[in-house]
Amino acid sequence: MSYRLTKVVPVHGCSCKLPQYQLETLIDKAGFTQNYSKDVLAGAWENSSVVKIADNLAVLNTLDFFTPLVDEPEIQGRIAGSNVTSDIYALGITNITSLLTIMAYPENMPDELAVGMLKGLSDFCREMNIPLVGGHTIRNPWPIIGGAATGIGNMDQIIYTRGAQPDDRLFLTKPLGVAAAMAAYRLQKEEEGQELLSNIPSPIVEKAITLAINGMITSNKSAAKVMQKIPIHAATDITGFGLKGHLTNMAKLGNVDIVINNLYVIPGTPELSELFGYPLLTGEAKETAGGILMAVSKENTDDLQNELDKQKVPYCEIGYTTKGQGQVTVTKNPKITQTET
């Protein structure tokens, strides 16, 4: 492939997101959260907005797009679809009524790559029974792909980031390590990168890349179905702010502290992260189209695990909450759990 999507951008996937602290500053200075009406049930710092539109009925809207993680355009489109819809699934709502695509690409990018990205996004939406109803495309120095999703749900079914309670147990449905795996994906295509990667056996590298891509293109809809059946106190997906960043948001909104004592990772990514200097084992590496993190009471953990097993959703218990004021701690030398799926 003469034109590589990953080669023409300096940052990839959710790594292109603005840092959390900088976003917080912008929102505070702009003051737009002061304009919320009483019908706005969730806005900034939630995975999706939630607005009451009728008795016990709410509409959810979210927007997400990013630069390419892979050179294969159809896979990139699928990753984008998985990522944007995850923001609604993270609130436990499965009825996504429509999706609008957002795409941009430079004038010298072959049109067939744009077609491929749109096809991948369209295929993903069709498989999830989500109407792809239009969108907007512009010229831009960097290629980007994503969309705006709209969902509908009963207000009493919605699970927010803010509801964590002391003594909850935390379960994560996809392993961490996408950033390191995809860095290896890019480097193996470069002569210098191949030399760097020679320190790690190629089967380990290939497995990490395959599992990372398979995880990103896997929808979180099944996890949302589980959340509709089990009393979940709080939930969030794990994407561009990384595990610790998203859990800091959960901890602050719920006025609890969070302890992470088990890191659920893609096999090979601890070695790759050490090689590249990525902060995976401190919970600070960025993720893309990651899993759902659920906070559930101790009394409901068995039911949650049984339902996750029924829906064939992989998962791992990674930590717990305590009384506190919004601190997140990754224990020294945490347990490392590596998934084979």
Secondary structure, 3 states (H helix, E strand, C coil): CCCCHHHHCCCCEHHHCCCHHHHHHHHHHHCHHHHCCCCEEECCCCCCEEEEEECCEEEEEEEEEEECCCCCHHHHHHHHHHHHHHHHHCCCCCCEEEEEEEEEECCCCCHHHHHHHHHHHHHHHHHCCCCEEEEEEEECCCCEEEEEEEEEEEHHHCCCHHHCCCCCEEEECCCECHHHHHHHHHHCCCHHHHHHHCCCCHHHHHHHHHHHHHHHCCCCHHHHHHHCCCCCCEEEECCCCHHHHHHHHHHHHHCEEEEEEEEEECCCHHHHHHHHCCCHHHCCCCCCCCCEEEEECHHHHHHHHHHHHHCCCCCEEEEEEEECCCCEEEEEEEEEEECCC
